[in-house]
Amino acid sequence: MSARVLVVEDEKLVADMVRLNLEHAGFAVTWVDKGEEGLARAREGFDVIVLDWMLPGLDGIDVAKQLRREQVTTPVLMLTARGDLSSRVTGLDAGADDYLPKPFAMPELVARVRALARRAAPAAPVARASGRDIILSGWTVNRDTREARRQDGQGEPINLTETELSLLLFLVSHPGEVLSRADILETAWGMDRAPTERTVDNYVMRLRKLFETDPEHPRHFLTLRGAGYRFEP
């Protein structure tokens, strides 16, 4: 399921750009343009809240403070034209988890929302795990030895590289989620070990060749054009 983001922003042009970019990145976005409505909707249980400071009526600072008083722990990314240190401190003290001054680059906003969503997400179960094993599409993969064996006993075992196992673990630990190449580079094994986004594509193709019945028409390691990858158990 896609992470749900509540955008509370009264400038329609800004809100439209934020919504379109977040949806392109795989998030499910709800937009409201007033602080009171944002406060009410925030109680419904979103994964991240993108909250503008300057709102008509109840402003973003008051919304954040009230949410924290009510023990709503949803991560908040505060947006504001106020970029000075004292304003950033005010926003964070009000309950914001991150702070982004306007004008901002949309890729940075998406990256910050993505990071907040990962931080808040409960640990996802590795797809059908038993002990140190991953059960995947007729295969059993041992996380300690990196050895993959067919469950029907046919063929020889395959030894995965450390990077192949790291990528596999990251994908199957987030079933149904859209994971961008940037997500994978940052989290699965680190930028220093995967210098380009093309590297991610190559490793996903290797996993398909190992675990998909028909690598040209994958059922588990799916490509979302322009967005990244999704693992389907």
C-alpha positions in Angstrom: 0.0 0.0 0.0 1.3 3.5 -0.9 2.2 5.8 2.0 -0.5 8.4 2.6 0.5 12.1 2.7 -1.6 15.0 3.9 -0.7 18.3 2.3 -1.9 21.4 4.1 -1.1 24.3 1.8 -3.3 27.3 0.9 -1.3 28.3 -2.3 -3.0 26.2 -5.0 -0.1 26.4 -7.4 2.4 25.2 -4.8 -0.1 22.5 -3.6 -0.6 21.2 -7.1 3.1 20.9 -7.7 3.7 19.1 -4.4 0.8 16.8 -5.0 1.9 15.9 -8.6 5.5 15.2 -7.6 4.5 13.1 -4.6 2.0 11.1 -6.6 4.6 10.5 -9.3 6.9 9.2 -6.5 4.2 6.7 -5.5 2.5 8.4 -2.6 -1.3 8.7 -2.1 -1.9 12.5 -1.5 -4.8 14.3 0.2 -4.8 18.1 -0.1 -6.6 20.7 2.1 -6.0 24.5 2.1 -7.0 25.5 5.7 -5.4 24.9 9.0 -8.7 23.8 10.7 -9.4 21.2 8.1 -5.8 20.1 8.1 -6.0 19.5 11.9 -9.2 17.5 11.5 -7.9 15.4 8.6 -4.5 14.8 10.4 -6.3 12.8 13.1 -7.3 10.2 10.5 -3.9 8.6 10.5 -1.6 9.7 7.6 2.0 8.5 7.2 3.4 12.0 6.7 2.0 15.6 6.9 3.4 18.4 4.7 2.3 21.5 6.6 2.6 25.1 5.5 3.3 27.6 8.2 1.3 30.6 6.8 -2.3 29.4 6.6 -5.6 31.3 6.8 -7.2 31.0 10.3 -5.3 28.4 12.2 -1.6 28.5 11.1 0.8 25.7 10.7 2.5 26.3 14.0 -0.8 26.1 15.9 -1.8 22.9 14.0 1.5 21.2 14.8 1.3 22.2 18.5 -2.3 20.9 18.7 -1.4 17.6 17.1 1.4 17.0 19.5 -0.8 17.9 22.5 -3.2 15.3 21.2 -0.3 12.8 20.9 -0.7 12.5 17.2 2.8 11.3 16.2 2.6 11.5 12.4 5.8 13.0 11.1 5.4 16.7 10.0 7.4 18.5 7.3 7.0 22.2 7.8 7.0 24.5 4.7 7.6 28.2 5.1 9.1 31.3 3.5 10.8 31.9 6.8 14.3 30.4 6.5 16.1 32.1 9.4 17.4 30.1 12.3 14.9 31.4 14.9 12.0 30.4 12.6 13.4 27.0 12.1 13.7 26.5 15.8 10.2 27.7 16.3 8.8 25.2 13.8 10.8 22.3 15.2 9.8 23.2 18.8 6.2 23.3 17.7 6.4 19.6 16.8 7.7 19.6 13.2 10.1 16.7 12.4 11.7 18.5 9.4 11.7 22.0 8.0 12.0 23.1 4.4 12.2 26.9 3.5 10.5 28.2 0.3 11.4 28.2 -2.5 12.5 24.6 -2.5 13.3 22.0 -5.2 10.6 19.4 -5.6 13.1 16.5 -5.6 14.3 17.6 -2.2 10.8 17.8 -0.9 10.0 14.3 -2.2 13.2 12.9 -0.7 12.4 14.5 2.7 8.9 13.1 2.7 10.3 9.7 1.7 12.7 9.8 4.6 10.0 10.7 7.1 7.8 7.9 5.8 10.6 5.4 6.2 11.4 6.6 9.6 7.8 6.3 10.8 7.0 3.0 9.1 6.8 -0.1 11.4 9.3 -2.7 10.5 7.9 -4.7 7.7 8.1 -8.4 7.8 10.5 -10.0 5.3 8.3 -11.9 2.8 7.5 -15.2 4.4 10.5 -15.7 6.6 11.3 -18.8 8.7 14.2 -18.3 11.0 17.1 -17.0 8.9 15.5 -18.1 5.6 13.5 -16.1 3.0 10.9 -18.1 1.2 10.5 -16.7 -2.3 8.8 -18.1 -5.4 9.9 -21.7 -4.9 13.3 -20.8 -3.4 14.7 -20.7 0.1 17.4 -18.1 0.7 19.5 -18.3 3.8 20.4 -14.9 5.0 23.6 -16.0 6.8 25.2 -18.1 4.1 23.6 -16.2 1.1 22.8 -19.5 -0.4 19.6 -20.0 -2.5 18.1 -23.4 -2.9 15.1 -24.6 -4.9 12.4 -26.0 -2.6 11.7 -28.9 -5.0 15.3 -30.0 -4.6 16.1 -29.6 -8.3 19.3 -28.0 -9.5 22.4 -26.8 -7.7 22.3 -24.1 -4.9 23.2 -20.5 -5.9 25.4 -18.3 -3.9 24.2 -14.7 -3.9 26.6 -11.8 -3.6 26.4 -9.5 -0.6 24.9 -6.8 -2.8 22.3 -9.2 -4.3 21.2 -10.3 -0.9 21.1 -6.7 0.4 18.9 -5.6 -2.5 16.6 -8.7 -2.1 16.1 -8.1 1.6 15.3 -4.4 1.0 12.7 -5.2 -1.7 11.0 -8.1 0.0 10.9 -6.1 3.3 8.6 -3.5 1.6 6.0 -5.5 -0.2 3.7 -3.5 -2.4 5.6 -0.2 -1.9 6.9 1.9 -4.7 10.7 2.2 -4.1 12.6 4.7 -6.2 16.1 4.0 -7.4 17.2 6.8 -5.0 15.5 4.9 -2.1 17.4 1.8 -3.0 20.7 3.5 -3.5 20.4 5.2 -0.1 19.0 2.4 2.0 19.7 -1.0 0.4 23.4 -0.9 0.3 24.6 2.7 0.3 25.6 5.2 -2.3 29.3 4.3 -2.0 28.6 0.8 -3.1 26.1 1.6 -5.9 27.4 4.7 -7.7 24.7 5.0 -10.3 20.9 4.4 -10.7 21.7 2.1 -13.6 23.4 -0.2 -11.1 20.1 -0.7 -9.5 18.5 -1.7 -12.8 21.3 -4.2 -13.4 20.9 -5.9 -10.0 17.1 -6.1 -10.3 17.6 -7.8 -13.6 19.9 -10.3 -11.9 17.3 -11.0 -9.3 14.7 -11.6 -12.0 17.0 -14.1 -13.8 17.5 -15.9 -10.5 13.9 -16.0 -9.1 11.4 -15.2 -11.8 9.9 -18.1 -13.9 9.8 -15.7 -16.8 12.3 -12.8 -16.3 11.0 -11.0 -19.3 7.5 -10.9 -17.8 8.2 -10.7 -14.0 5.5 -11.3 -11.4 7.5 -10.3 -8.3 10.1 -7.6 -9.2 8.0 -5.1 -11.0 9.2 -1.9 -12.8 7.1 1.2 -12.5 8.2 3.4 -15.4 9.5 6.7 -14.1 9.0 5.8 -10.5 11.1 2.8 -9.6 10.4 -0.7 -8.5 7.8 -2.6 -6.5 8.0 -6.1 -5.0 4.9 -8.2 -5.1 5.0 -11.4 -2.9 
